[in-house]
């Protein structure tokens, strides 16, 4: 990468992280030249590159200014089905997972952050410490509910978010998806109905299929989240056994419920006496320095099953998550976890506990949240540049995922094969619903290594979409609602 391109990327990251909000005047080229130790001409080229990307604009005799976000929020998702639907799996998920570990593929598909965004050095140091001080324990199994050190550390972090939890009530799992699967297994029987957001995380749909449960899609708005009105109507039927919701930085929309709506959600499930499974995978990847309050904090009756994980925040490879179930269900969820995998890797549990004990995690999470904001801004800028007219883009309020709605009759499931041939992955929209909705949508992972290869991949993907849709040139749609920010 050339020097001016690296400088342009640094400034683009700062803009995405909120260091320079829309409308802000950037430092002069001479100031940048002096502080960065590069030539004025290099700074001018960097600013011109940012102009080309549409990130900044020049004002005569006034300097360069950050432009406002040009994209529009997605329109409200159409209403849900009137009846539940059986879930059918998709082999495309395995394609995405394989592509995520293939160095020849730019991974916009699987929701896996590039390792550079995670505290690899600190986690490795924690692992060495654990192996040196607790080697005998690492060579034994930590049977359910899991290592007490980690359960205590998780309880302490959740206490700072307003949740009153006993470490004995926390079950350590192999990631958040297993936590949700265990909760569903102890709550439901084959044929039961589970209310889910539409769109929702495809891994959840796979769990529903495996357990022979039926999904009832509830529409989710890109700025407000799940429709509480539609959920209320669904619960009134008496057919719904459980609800699964991601209240903070949802996957794939990236929307975060307000505290008022979180409390209203708890009130709603309590009124109907229906269990709520809370997926808080992305709860600590929101505005830098602020952790959103989990829905669990409003739970008064023990209906909320809280599921969390460190796979998106600290280290994906550890595959450690946790489940908080009501006291009456502790034995059943622990036994279900034992039946599945007997135990969770002991060294992984102790390593995470050791890392949490170092006091580095809050600083690291603030850094990660800023980095992901920059990644999302970079991705959106590239989509605006290379995707066809009529494209609609979500405005994530946390995390690192972007939901895109394409114009016309673009079939993203068919498009995936062509993209993979060119070393590009993305998640087709059809994976995120149990029915035939969202076929012209895709979810993109912004937490990639941003370099010439990823820039070129998005340009190539935009070209494939243009040929499929018959349109060209990004034009943000008007009249689809105000940008909800994030």
SVG drawing of the C-alpha trace seen along z (x, -y; Angstrom):
<svg xmlns="http://www.w3.org/2000/svg" viewBox="-55 -31 64 68">
<polyline fill="none" stroke="black" stroke-width="0.4" points="0.0,0.0 1.3,-3.5 2.0,-6.0 -0.8,-8.4 -3.3,-5.4 -2.2,-4.4 -2.7,-8.0 -6.1,-8.2 -7.1,-4.9 -6.0,-6.4 -8.1,-9.5 -11.0,-7.4 -10.8,-5.2 -10.8,-8.4 -13.9,-9.6 -15.6,-6.3 -14.7,-6.2 -16.3,-9.6 -13.1,-11.6 -14.2,-13.8 -18.0,-13.9 -19.9,-15.0 -19.4,-18.7 -16.0,-18.8 -13.1,-20.6 -10.1,-18.4 -6.6,-19.5 -4.8,-21.4 -2.5,-19.5 0.4,-21.4 -0.6,-20.4 -0.9,-16.8 2.4,-16.9 4.2,-18.3 2.6,-15.8 2.9,-12.7 6.3,-13.5 5.3,-13.2 5.4,-15.6 2.6,-18.1 2.0,-16.5 1.4,-13.1 -1.2,-14.7 -2.9,-16.4 -3.0,-13.0 -4.5,-11.4 -7.2,-14.0 -8.0,-13.7 -8.3,-10.0 -10.8,-10.6 -12.7,-12.9 -12.8,-10.2 -14.2,-7.8 -16.9,-10.4 -15.8,-10.7 -14.7,-14.3 -15.3,-17.4 -13.3,-20.5 -14.7,-24.0 -13.0,-26.8 -10.4,-28.6 -11.8,-26.8 -10.2,-23.4 -11.6,-19.9 -14.8,-18.8 -16.3,-15.5 -19.4,-14.8 -22.6,-13.5 -23.6,-9.9 -25.4,-9.6 -27.1,-6.3 -30.7,-5.8 -32.0,-3.3 -33.8,-0.3 -37.6,-0.6 -39.6,1.2 -39.4,5.0 -42.8,6.4 -45.1,8.0 -44.6,11.5 -46.4,14.7 -49.8,15.5 -48.7,19.1 -45.5,20.8 -43.2,22.5 -40.9,25.5 -37.2,24.6 -35.2,26.1 -31.4,26.0 -29.0,24.7 -25.6,26.1 -24.7,22.5 -23.9,22.0 -21.1,24.6 -19.9,22.8 -19.6,19.6 -17.8,21.3 -15.3,22.9 -14.7,19.6 -14.1,17.8 -10.9,19.9 -9.8,19.9 -6.9,17.4 -7.9,17.0 -11.3,15.6 -12.2,12.1 -14.5,13.0 -17.5,10.7 -19.7,13.7 -19.2,15.3 -19.6,13.0 -16.0,13.6 -13.8,10.6 -10.3,10.6 -7.9,11.8 -6.1,8.4 -9.1,6.8 -8.8,9.2 -6.3,9.0 -4.3,12.0 -1.1,11.1 -2.9,10.6 -5.0,13.8 -1.8,15.8 -0.2,14.4 -3.2,15.4 -3.0,18.9 0.7,19.2 -0.1,18.0 -2.8,20.6 -0.8,23.4 2.1,22.5 0.0,22.2 -2.9,24.6 -1.5,27.3 -3.0,30.2 -6.5,28.5 -6.0,27.9 -5.5,31.6 -8.8,32.4 -12.3,31.7 -14.3,28.8 -17.7,30.4 -21.0,28.4 -21.6,25.7 -18.0,24.9 -14.9,23.3 -15.9,21.2 -13.3,18.6 -15.0,17.8 -18.5,18.0 -17.5,15.5 -15.9,13.2 -19.0,13.3 -21.2,12.6 -19.1,9.5 -19.2,8.1 -23.0,8.6 -23.4,7.0 -21.9,3.8 -24.7,3.9 -27.5,4.1 -27.9,7.9 -28.0,9.5 -26.6,13.0 -25.2,15.7 -22.1,17.4 -23.8,20.7 -26.6,19.8 -24.2,19.4 -23.6,22.4 -20.4,22.2 -21.1,23.4 -19.3,23.8 -20.3,20.4 -23.6,18.5 -25.2,20.7 -24.9,23.7 -26.3,21.7 -29.4,20.9 -29.7,24.5 -29.6,25.7 -32.2,23.1 -34.5,24.2 -34.0,27.9 -35.1,27.5 -38.1,25.3 -39.5,26.9 -40.6,30.2 -40.6,31.1 -43.3,29.2 -43.4,26.3 -43.5,22.7 -40.7,20.2 -41.0,16.5 -37.9,15.1 -37.0,11.8 -37.2,11.4 -34.5,11.3 -32.7,13.3 -29.4,15.1 -29.2,18.1 -27.4,20.2 -30.6,19.9 -32.7,21.2 -30.3,24.2 -30.9,25.0 -34.6,24.8 -34.4,27.2 -32.2,29.7 -34.7,29.7 -37.7,29.9 -39.2,26.6 -41.3,24.3 -40.3,20.6 -42.8,17.7 -41.0,14.7 -41.8,11.4 -40.9,8.3 -38.0,6.2 -37.5,2.6 -34.0,1.4 -34.2,-1.5 -36.5,-0.3 -35.9,3.5 -38.5,6.2 -42.1,5.1 -43.5,5.5 -47.0,5.0 -46.6,8.0 -45.0,10.0 -48.0,9.2 -50.4,10.4 -48.4,13.6 -48.3,14.3 -52.1,13.8 -52.7,16.9 -51.2,19.0 -49.2,21.1 -45.8,19.6 -43.6,21.6 -40.6,19.2 -39.2,16.0 -35.6,15.4 -34.4,11.8 -31.1,10.1 -31.8,6.7 -28.3,5.1 -26.6,4.9 -28.8,7.5 -27.6,9.9 -28.1,9.1 -29.7,5.6 -27.4,4.2 -30.3,2.5 -30.3,1.8 -33.5,1.6 -33.9,-1.4 -34.1,-0.8 -37.8,-1.6 -38.4,1.0 -36.3,3.6 -38.5,3.1 -41.6,3.3 -40.4,6.5 -40.0,8.0 -43.4,6.8 -44.9,8.4 -43.5,11.9 -44.3,11.7 -47.9,10.8 -48.2,13.8 -46.0,16.1 -43.7,17.0 -40.0,17.5 -37.6,15.1 -34.1,16.2 -31.8,13.2 -28.8,13.4 -26.3,10.8 -23.4,11.8 -22.7,8.2 -23.7,6.4 -20.3,5.1 -19.6,3.9 -21.6,0.7 -20.8,-2.9 -17.2,-3.1 -17.1,-3.3 -20.7,-2.3 -22.2,1.1 -25.9,1.4 -28.1,2.9 -29.2,6.5 -32.9,7.3 -32.1,9.7 -31.7,6.7 -35.5,6.1 -36.3,9.8 -38.5,10.1 -40.0,13.5 -37.2,15.7 -38.6,15.9 -35.5,14.5 -32.7,16.9 -29.6,14.9 -27.0,16.1 -23.6,14.5 -20.2,15.2 -16.6,14.0 -16.3,15.2 -17.0,11.8 -15.4,9.7 -12.2,11.3 -11.2,14.5 -13.3,16.5 -11.0,19.6 -11.8,20.1 -15.4,20.9 -16.6,20.0 -20.1,18.8 -22.5,18.9 -26.2,19.4 -28.1,17.9 -31.3,19.9 -33.9,19.6 -33.0,21.4 -35.7,24.0 -33.9,24.9 -30.3,25.0 -30.0,28.8 -31.8,29.4 -29.6,27.0 -26.4,28.4 -27.4,32.0 -28.3,31.0 -24.9,29.4 -23.3,32.6 -25.2,34.7 -24.0,32.5 -20.3,32.2 -19.7,33.4 -17.7,30.2 -16.2,27.1 -12.4,27.0 -10.9,26.3 -7.9,24.3 -10.2,22.1 -12.3,21.4 -9.4,20.6 -7.7,18.5 -10.7,16.3 -11.1,16.0 -7.4,15.0 -7.7,12.4 -10.8,10.9 -8.9,10.7 -6.1,8.6 -8.3,5.5 -7.5,5.0 -10.9,6.0 -12.7,2.6 -9.9,0.7 -9.8,3.5 -13.5,3.4 -13.5,-0.3 -10.8,0.0 -12.7,2.8 -15.9,0.8 -14.1,-2.2 -12.4,0.1 -15.6,1.7 -17.3,-1.7 -14.5,-2.6 -14.9,0.7 -18.6,0.2 -18.1,-3.3 -15.5,-2.1 -17.8,0.7 -20.8,-1.6 -18.7,-4.1 -17.5,-1.3 -21.1,0.0 -22.3,-3.5 -19.5,-3.8 -19.8,-0.4 -23.3,1.0 -26.1,0.1 -28.7,-2.6 -31.6,-1.7 -29.4,0.1 -30.5,-0.3 -28.1,0.0 -28.7,0.5 -27.2,-1.9 -25.8,0.5 -25.9,-0.7 -23.2,1.7 -21.2,4.7 -19.7,5.1 -22.4,6.3 -24.2,4.5 -27.5,5.5 -28.0,4.6 -31.2,4.6 -30.5,4.7 -32.8,3.3 -34.9,5.3 -34.9,9.1 -31.4,9.8 -31.1,13.3 -28.2,13.2 -28.3,16.9 -27.5,17.5 -25.0,14.6 -23.0,16.3 -21.6,19.0 -20.2,16.4 -18.7,14.4 -17.0,17.4 -15.4,18.2 -13.8,14.7 -12.6,15.2 -15.4,13.2 -17.9,14.4 -21.1,12.8 -24.2,14.1 -27.3,14.3 -30.4,12.8 -32.5,16.0 -30.4,17.6 -31.9,15.2 -35.6,16.3 -37.3,19.6 -39.4,18.7 -38.7,17.1 -38.1,13.6 -35.0,11.5 -33.9,13.1 -32.6,9.8 -30.7,9.0 -27.2,9.8 -25.3,9.4 -21.8,8.2 -19.1,8.6 -17.2,5.3 -14.5,6.6 -12.1,7.6 -8.6,6.5 -9.1,3.3 -6.5,3.2 -6.3,3.2 -7.6,6.7 -10.8,6.1 -11.4,2.8 -11.1,4.6 -13.4,7.4 -16.2,4.9 -15.7,3.3 -15.9,6.7 -19.0,7.7 -20.7,4.4 -20.0,5.3 -21.6,8.7 -24.7,7.1 -24.9,4.5 -24.9,7.1 -27.5,9.1 -29.8,6.1 -29.2,4.2 -28.5,0.9 -25.4,-1.1 -24.3,-4.1 -25.2,-4.3 -28.1,-6.7 -29.4,-6.8 -33.1,-6.3 -35.1,-9.2 -38.2,-8.9 -37.2,-5.7 -36.9,-7.4 -34.3,-9.3 -30.9,-7.8 -31.2,-6.4 -27.5,-6.9 -25.1,-4.5"/>
</svg>
